[in-house]
Each structure stands twice: as C-alpha cells, then as structure tokens.
C-alpha cells in the first residue's frame, strides 16, 4: 500500500469524502473559515457535483438533476454569491403549476401547504377533488383532536383529518415531487416541521396549516425559487474554482480508521490501495457508503444510516418542436398523482420556467420550425422500480406517450436525454429526526469527524449547504480542542 506523500505536511489536513453539493460546500466553508487547513476532496465518481449536473439536449445545455434553489433559506444563495454567480441569479419567468386529476390538467389551488388546502373555495374551483371529497374536508373543524404526541406519517394524519382523496390527489403528488416517496410513510416532523408544531397545538389541521402559511406570507412578495443563468449545474464548478479546491475524482474511499493522531483513509482499488492521513474527516456521501465507512468507527451510527432507504428516479429531458406546443405550456409544469396510473410523476416546462433557456430554445434548431422547447419528465417512486428497468429509448417513448395524452397534441422529439439517479433521494420516514439525532450523537463521540448531506436535514440544496457548514464547524471545534490539549 502506498502512502500519499503530501500527508506528512505540518498544517492540519481535512479530508472531505464526496464531491456532491454538500461535500463541495463543506470544502468551501473550510477554505473560508480555516485557510490554514489543507483540504482534500475525494470523490468516487469521475465528476463533481452529484445531482447538480448539466447535460445537452437539442444543442442546449440543461440541468438534468436539481434545477432550482429554495430562496426562503439563505444558505445556498449566500454560497452562489460567494463563488461569483450572484449576478447570474434568475427567477422563474412562469408561475403556477398544475396537477393531473381524472385525466385533465387542473391548476393547483391557492393557499395550499404541500397539498394541504386552506382555501376551500379555491379547492372547489380547482376541480381536483370530487364533490364527496370536498364535503369531507370541512369535517376537520368538527372532529375531535387527532392526537399527535410522537412523529406520524403525513398521509395517514391528513387522511384522518381531511379525507383520503385530499391525500391521493394533492398531498401525494406534491410529496412525491420532492421525495419520490409515499405520503403514508413520510415523516410529518421531518418533512413539514412547521406544521408538525402547529397541529400539536391546534385541534384543526385546516387552522394549523393556515397559521403556518400566514406566518410565511411576508416572504410571498419575493420569489420562492431561483436558479443560475445557464443552469444550476454550473454551481459545482464555480465552487471548485472560487475556493481553489483540490478535488480527486475516481478516488473511491474504501476504509476509514481512527489513528492515535487522527484518521487513516484507504483510497483506490483493492489492487493498488493508497493510504491517506487526515486530522479530520467530513463524510458527505449517501447513507449506504457512510454506513460502510463508519462501521469500524461508529457502529451505532452505521446501523442507523443503514435503515435510511433511498428512491431511484430518472429524468427524461426532451427537446420538442416549439410550434407544436404553443399555448399548451401554461405555468411551470404539472404533477401526476399515482392514482392516475401514468409512467411519469411530474413534468417541468423548463423553457417556460427559465427565460434564458426559452430564449436559447427559440433560436435553436431549424429557424423555419420555430425552435425547440425543453420539457423535463420525471419517472420513479420509492420501491417502484419497474418503470426504471426500461431502456432509455423505451423510457423516452413512455414519457412522450404520457405527455401526448395529457397535453392533447402530437409530439415528435427533436432530441432526448435520459439521466438516471440510482438511490438518489433519501426517504424521511416516521422517526427520521430521532434517527438523525442518534447518528450525530454516535459520530460526535469522535472529535474531528462529522457527517452531512441530504440524508439528514433536508433534500434541497440550501439544506445540504447548511448541513455542510454545521459539519465543518464541528470538525474545526474538534481540531481546536486537540490543538489546545497538545499545547496545554
């Protein structure tokens, strides 16, 4: 086994395992907060960025993973500005989304919180819920309290208060769009923490949801979502450049061990392993690889991480003749409830949503045909992998068939790209917050070691960035304590 010669340097060496957005944010935080540290990022795949990635379809650069930031949390936006992309922040040019209900696209009703309605007139006008379903909703105000003492599944709780149809037609597709999971399994405490607190006080779910929406209303004047001109997939490269980060790709970390003076990582193939010494380690990888690395160090954390399940999804990005879609792409896209029995679970009208992409698409292709529109369709839910077993060509055909049927117009793609995210979305099932707390308690027993990423505090980019910053602060505290002990 060879040793990495540079590891004998005197300055503290921090290794970040994983170069997705959490890992890169952690490395950049180290660059800012501890410039005396030497930072190395080890990434097992050939590229950086994880689910922030660009592809090409119809001659256009497009996001094929995460495509937007939630601006209500400042963490990601601050990072965007710090790495020099602040002047290129853009907001959606279109607003409003639809949902497929009984074969027709209908606008999502106003005043809803992850599908939980608060404006009953708006809900009725949307036509999403049937008359019997509508009649069931206001009974929430009369029913005795549904006790919420411990964590509960969102779908089961909402069904008890508002009826099953609200879950199937509204809550399920909205949660599915975020987690690719199932409402009857996802945690109220983890996925909707503000509502979780409200329903522990209020008897009525409608009243609790109204209070949550009311408390966030001042921010409604500002855009909720944003991205970067040219695609959010530009962010990883900008982080690497701005921080002067040292990233080794195709460098799979196979082992992590505690040593008397820090940590030892084994990197590379079994045939030619390489030992890397570190004073501190940040693990910014999904649950399964984190569990594997932590098993000999923090077995309790490894056991808990092993219980976090992941959903696999695919994004089918289509370049479609713009002329065939004029007047049909209203809003930003639509969601598809599982009860509709379609292959796709959602579609985003990327060219309508992001003006820079719409402008590029209008000029793309044969000018006589009026350019192309980019539409993204997502496929796959937790434990429902049958559709993902199709070939790329078959997935494109199935997605186009659904779009033709839903939009009501023939579609003939100019180009298509399928991007598969195997095990891409962690499932925040009931008890998730307690599980994460146990993981962190176990890891905290080892100063100079921390975990971060989408498995813990939120799937979105801002949550991952915040998780990374907190992890870095923990390892720097451990390094500081060790330094004081040495010189005490």
N, C-alpha and C positions, 0 to 999 in steps of 0.2 A: 504493500500500500504506500502510495506517495503522499507526502505532506505538502501543503501549499506554502511555499517559502515565505511569502509576504506575511504570513500569520505570526511571525516572530517579532513583528514591529511592536514598539512600546505603547503606542496610543491605543485606547480601547477599541476593540473590533466588535461591531454589532452585525450579526447576520440576519437578514430578513428572508424567510423562506416563502416564496410565492411572489409573482410579479403581476397579479391582478391589481385592481384599483386599490384594494386595502394594503397590499404589500408596497405598492409604489407610494401611496400616501404616507405609510409608515416611514419609508426611506427618506422621503422628502421632509417629513417632520424632524427626523434625526439630523438631516442636513441643516435645517433652520435652528433647531434648539441645541444641538450639540456638535458644532462644527469641528471640534477636536476629535470626534469619533471617526473611525474608519468604518464605512458602511458597505456591505456587500449584499446584493440581492441575488438569490439563487432561484431560478425558475426551471421547472422540469420540462416545459414545452419549448418549442422553437421560437416563440414570440412572447411579447409582453402585452399586458392589458387585460387578459382574461376576457370577460364578457363585454368589454368596451373594445369593439373591433370594427374595422371598415372592410367592406367588400366592394366589388364592382358589378353593376348590372346595367345593361343598356348603355355602357360607356360612362356611367355616373358612379361616383364614389358615394356609398350609402352605409349607414350604420346597420350592422347585421346582428347586433346584440342590444345592449341598453342604448336607448336613443334620447333620453331626457333626464333632467335633474328636477327634483322637488325643491323649489326655491324657498319654501317656508322654513326649511332647515338651512342655515347659512354655511355649513361646513364645506360642502362641495364647491359652492360659488366662491368662497374665500380662496380655495385652492386653485380654481380656474383663474382668478385674478392674479394670484401669487406667481403662477407659471407663465404669465404673459398673454393669456387668452381672454382677459376681461373685456377688451374692446370688441370681441367677436361673439359675445353672448347674444343669443337670439331667443325670441319668444314665439309661441305658436301663432301662425297667421290665421288659422281657423280655430274655432272653439266649439265645444259641444260634441258629444258622442251619442251613438245610438245603441240599441240592443235589439237583437232578433227575437220577436215574440210571435209565435204561431205563424211563422213563415213570412212575416213582414218586419221591415226595419222601422223602429219607433224611437223617438228621442228619449234619452234618459230624463226622468222628471227632475225638476228643480228641487233644491232642498233635500238632497239625499246624502247620507253618510255611509259610504261603502255599501250602497244599495238599500240602506235602511231609510224609509221615507219619513219626512216630517211635514211635507206639504201634501195633504191628502187630496186636495182638488187637483194639484198638478199630477199626482199619481193617477187619478181617474182619467184626466185628459190625455195622458200618455198612451192609454190603451194596452199597457204591458200586462197588467193584472186583470183577470176576468172579474165579472160582477160579483160572483160568490167570494172571490179572493179579496176584493175591495171591501165587501161587507164584513169580512173577518178582521180587518186591520184595526178599526176603532175600538174593538172589544178590549184592546190593550189597556185602555183608560179605565175599564171597569173590573178587569180581572184582579184577583189578589196578587200580591207580590210573588214573583218567581225568585226564590232565594238564590243569591249569588254570594256564597261565602268563599269558596275556592274557585280556581280557574274553571271555565266551562267552554264548550265548543260554541263558536259563534252561531253556526247554523241551527243547532238544537235550541239555543236560547231564543233566537229571533223567531223561530217557528212556534215556540211556546207562547210568545207574546203577540205576534202579528199574523201567524198562519204560515203554512208550508209554501204557499205559492209565492210569497214575497222572497223567501229564500231561494226557491228554484229559478225564479225569473229575474231577480235583481241581485241579491247578495252573492249567489253562487258565481255568476259570470264576472262580477267585479273582483271578488277574491281570487277567482281563477286567473284573471288577468295579471294579478300581482304575484301570486304564489304558485300558479298552476296546480293548486291543491283543491281540497274539498271542504266546504263550509262546515260540515258536520264533524270535522276533525281539527280545524284550525283554532288556535287559542284566542279567546277574547282578550285576555290580559296582554298577550304579546302583539297581536295584530291590531287591536283597537284599544290601546291603554286609556285614552281619554274617556271613551265610552264605558270602559270597564269600571272606572271610578264613579261615573255618573249613575250607573244602574245599581250600584251598591247603596246609593242614597235615595234615588227616585224609584217609586213603585212602577211608573210607566216608562217603557222603553221609548215611546214617541217623545215624551217630555225630556228624557235624558239625552236623546240624540239631538233634540232642538237646542238644548243647553250647550252641547259641545259645538254645534255649528254656530251658535250665537257668540260663543267665546272666541271663535276664529274669524268672525265676519270682518273685522277691520282689515285683515290681510287680503280680503277678496278683491280690493281695489287694485292690487298688484298681481302680476301674472303668477300663477301657481307653478307652472313648469317652464323650463328653459333648456337650451342646448348650446352648442357651439357651431357657428357657421362652418359648413364643411363636414359636420358630423361629430358627435361626442367621442367617436373613436380616435379623434386627434389628441384627446387629453393625455393618454398614457405617454405618448412620445414627447409631448410638451413637458410633462413632469420629469422624465428622464433627462431631457436637455437642460431644463432650468436648474435642476439640482446637481447636474454633473454626476448622475448616479452611475455606479458601477453595477451592471446587471449581467449575470452569466445565464444565458439561456441554454436549453438542453442540458441542464445541470440538476438532475433529479437527486434530492436528498433522501437517502435510504435509511439513515440511522441518526439518532440524537442521543448523546450520553452526557451525563454530568461528570466533570473532572474536578480535581481539587482547586483549580484556579479558573474555572469557567465551564465551557461546553466544547464538546467534540462532535462534529458532524461528519458523516460519511457520504460522499457525493460521487455520482457517476455510476458506471456499470459495475456489475459484480466481477467482471473480468479485470477491470482496471479501476479499482476504487481509489478515492482521494480523501485524505483526512483534512478537515478544515477546523481550525481552532477559533473559538469566539468567546468574548467576555459576556455577551448577552445575545439572546435569540428571540426574534419575533416570528411566530408561526402565523402566516396569513394564507392558509390553504383551507380547502373544504374539510368537513368533518372526518371523512374516512382517512385521508392521508395524515391529518392532525392526530387522529387516534392512534394510527400506526407509529408515528414518531414519539408520541407521549407514553406509549405503553410501558417502556422500561423506566421512565422517569416519573410520571404522574399517572399511575394506572387507574385511579378513580376518575380523573378527567377523561382518560381514554375510553373508559367504559361508558360514560355519559355521552361523549361525542359519537360513539358507535351507534347510539339509539336515534340520532337525528337522521331521518330519511330525506331523500332528495328526489325531486321530479326532473325528468328529462323532457326537453322540448326541442322543437325545430322551428326555425324562422324561414318561411318561403317568401323571398323578395322577388317581385315581379315588375318588369318594365312593360307597361301596357300602352297601346296607342292612345294618345290623349284624346283624339277625336271621338273615340268610341265611348268615352267616359264623361264628356262634358255634361254638366248639370246633374250628374249622378253621385259625385263625391261630396256629399254635404257633411260639414263638420270635420272631425279628425279621424273618424272611423267608427267601428261598431264592435260590440261584444256578442258572443254566442253562448247562451246557456247550454249545459249538457242535455237538458230535456229536449232541445231542438234536434238532436241526433245528427249533427254535422261533423265533418272532419276538423274544420278549423274552429278555434275557440275565440278568435278575435281577428280583426283586420284594421290596419292603420293606413290612412291615406297620407303617406309620407310627403308627397308632392304638395298636397293642400296644406298640410300641417306646418311644413317648414318652407318659408318663401324662397330661401336660397336654392333648395332642391327643386321647387317648382319652376324657378327661373331657368335653372340648368336644364331641366327636363323639356321645357318649351323649345329650347334651342337644340335639343339632341335629336339624333336620327335624321330621317329624310324630312327636310323642311316642308315638302308638299303634303306630308301626312300630319303636320302639326305637332311634332314632338312626342314625348312619352310621359306617362305618369307612373310614379313608383308607388306600389301598394305592397305592404308587408302583411302576411298572414301567419299566425302562429298556430302550431299543432302540438298536442301532447298535454296530458294531465298526469298527476301523481298516480303511479301504479297502472296507468292505462297506456301501455307501450305498443299496443297493436298497430296503431297508425304509424308509429315511428319505425316500424320494421319494413315499411315500403321503401323501394328505391327512391332516389332523388327525383327521377323522372315521374314516377307514379305519385309522389307527394305533390309535385307541381300540378299534375293533371287533376288530382283530387281537390286541391286548393282552388284551381281555376273553375272547376265544376261548381263548387260551392259559391264562389263569387258570381258566376254567371246566373245561378239560380236566385241568389239574394239580390243582386243589383238589377237583374232583369234585362241584361244586354249581352250579346255575344262578345267574347273576349279572346283575343289571339295574342299571347305574349310575344313581345319582341325579343325578350331575354328573361332568364330566370336564374336564381341562385338559391340553393338550399344550404342553410347553416344549422348544424346540429349541436345542441348544448346538452351533452350527456351528463346527467346528475347535476344540472345547473342551478336548481332552485331548492334551497333547504325548506323543509316543512316545519312551520312553527305550530306544532301540535299542542294539545292541552298539557299544561305543566312546563311549557318551554322556558319561562323566566326562571323557575326554580332549578331547572336543569342547567341553564347557563350559570346561575349563581354557584352551583356545585362545581361546575367545571372551573370557574375562576378561583374559587377557594382552593381547589386542589393545585392549580397552576401557581397560585400566589405563594405556596409553600416553598417555591424555588425562585429566589430573587434572581433577576436577570433573565427571566423567561416570561413571555406573555403571548396571548392569542388574540387574533382579531379577524374580521371578515363578515361575510353575510350570514354565517351560521348563528350569530349571537344577538345583535341588537337591531336588525333591520336589513332588508334586502336591497334597498335603494343605495345609490352612490353616496348621498350625504351620510347615511347611517354607517356605511363602510368606512368613509373617511373619518368620521367621529370615533369609530371603534379603533381605527389605526392610531389616531392621536393619543387616545387613552392608553393603548398598549405601549406606545413609546414612552409616555410619561411614567408608566410603571417600571419599565426596564431601566430608564435613566435614574429613577429613585433607587433601584437596586444597585446600580453601578456606583452611585454617590455614597450609599451606605457602606459598600465594600471598600471604597477608597478611604473613607473616614476610619474604618476599622483597621486598615493597613497602616495608616499614619497616626492612629490614636496613641 
